[in-house]
């Protein structure tokens, strides 16, 4: 379901659905239903591509969350759980290189920022690689970025086998028990935080949210009110989170 939803809310999904509707209209030129379908598809994807639309729809997901402040927690030591985002592994004949997407880069920056606010802390870099593909685990890509930002390698712990947020919560919980920190800080994007925090609560961990900055916040306001591929991508991410909340609740993977 998630894969189908992500495809439909993409430029490929728009091309497929609009092409089918146009072919229907060509085959049945007098069909009002065909013409209405074409109009509905164009309008739906047009609105979905305007960034302010998914921004408004995402408000229930981000309510009550704010940027991390040191006053949010007590204690001298912290375990900072950095949840994985998408990364890309580019292959050449003799070598490969992995890079973070904008969401992942924002999470890494926030984790490094939180790390510097404690006298002693660890960062658990969490996220596996897609099965059956020669990709670098997301945890490793994020670790390398953290080191570039000045985080000591010996303060980074890897969790490299998870495939989703539920896996991350279940696999990270025993790692937290071994580290025995004064507090646990969870770093992810704002729209993902509600589901992620609930998943970690279900795994027995009470976490302090630290939302990563919106990587598109500094872009022109004009782009928020016109159709863009970033707007459509944002709609896809918001829809994914609502669908994820429903799925996780049905499976008993969350505790609010």
C-alpha positions, -999 to +999 in steps of 0.1 A: +000+000+000+028+024+009+047+017-023+015+022-044+007+055-025+042+068-030+041+060-067+006+076-073+018+108-055+047+113-079+052+127-113+051+092-126+017+086-110+004+118-126+017+108-160+001+073-158-033+084-146-035+114-169-024+093-199-051+067-191-077+094-188-067+111-220-068+077-239-103+072-225-114+106-237-099+098-272-117+065-273-150+080-260-149+117-272-185+122-262-181+108-227-186+134-200-171+110-174-139+109-194-136+147-196-145+151-160-119+125-150-091+144-169-101+177-152-103+160-118-068+145-122-052+177-134-068+197-105-060+171-079-023+169-088-022+207-093-034+213-057-012+185-044+018+202-059+012+235-041+034+232-010+010+252+012-017+226+008+002+196+024+016+221+049-019+228+061-028+191+061+003+183+082-006+206+111-023+179+132+009+158+128+032+185+141+011+200+168+028+203+202+063+198+188+090+224+188+128+227+183+148+211+210+159+231+239+184+220+266+158+229+292+136+202+278+156+175+296+176+170+328+208+151+334+243+153+320+243+123+296+220+116+267+214+090+240+204+108+208+185+085+185+189+096+149+163+080+127+172+072+091+159+089+060+164+082+024+199+081+009+212+074-025+241+051-034+257+060-068+277+032-084+305+033-108+325+004-122+351+003-093+335+022-064+304+037-050+294+067-029+263+073-007+247+107-002+218+118+020+186+134+008+176+168+021+155+153+049+183+131+061+208+159+060+184+180+081+182+152+107+220+148+109+224+186+114+199+185+143+215+155+159+249+171+158+234+203+173+217+183+202+250+164+208+269+196+215+245+206+243+254+177+266+286+171+286+285+135+276+263+119+249+261+092+223+243+093+189+226+061+178+226+063+140+197+041+129+186+028+095+193-002+073+196-006+035+170-018+011+170-057+009+186-073-022+203-041-034+239-031-031+233+000-010+251+014+019+230+013+052+215+047+060+231+045+094+266+045+079+259+074+055+246+094+084+275+085+106+300+097+080+281+130+078+281+133+116+319+128+117+323+156+091+303+179+115+328+172+143+311+144+162+338+120+175+335+085+159+337+068+192+305+085+203+284+071+174+267+037+177+252+021+146+219+002+141+220-010+105+194-037+101+160-019+106+137-015+076+111+008+092+103+030+122+089+000+142+121-019+136+142+010+147+122+013+180+125-024+188+162-027+179+173+006+196+156-001+229+181-027+241+210-005+229+196+023+252+196-001+281+233-008+277+242+029+274+222+038+305+218+076+297+200+101+318+176+109+289+168+098+254+164+124+226+147+113+194+157+132+162+135+130+131+114+153+109+084+171+123+057+152+104+074+119+113+078+126+150+042+117+162+044+082+147+081+077+157+076+088+193+045+066+197+065+036+183+093+042+208+068+044+236+054+011+225+089-003+228+092+010+263+112+042+257+101+076+269+118+100+244+122+137+242+114+150+206+139+170+186+125+179+153+148+186+124+145+219+105+125+220+073+151+219+046+129+240+023+122+267+049+147+291+034+133+289-001+112+317-017+077+320-003+065+323-038+074+286-044+050+277-016+020+289-036+027+275-071+029+239-082+064+223-078+078+188-076+088+196-040+052+204-032+040+170-046+068+153-027+057+169+005+021+158-002+034+122-006+053+124+027+023+137+046+000+111+031+026+084+040+026+096+076-012+094+079-012+060+063+016+049+086-003+060+117-033+040+107-012+009+099+008+011+131-023+016+152-039-014+136-008-036+142-005-024+179+029-008+172+022+025+188+013+039+222+002+075+224 
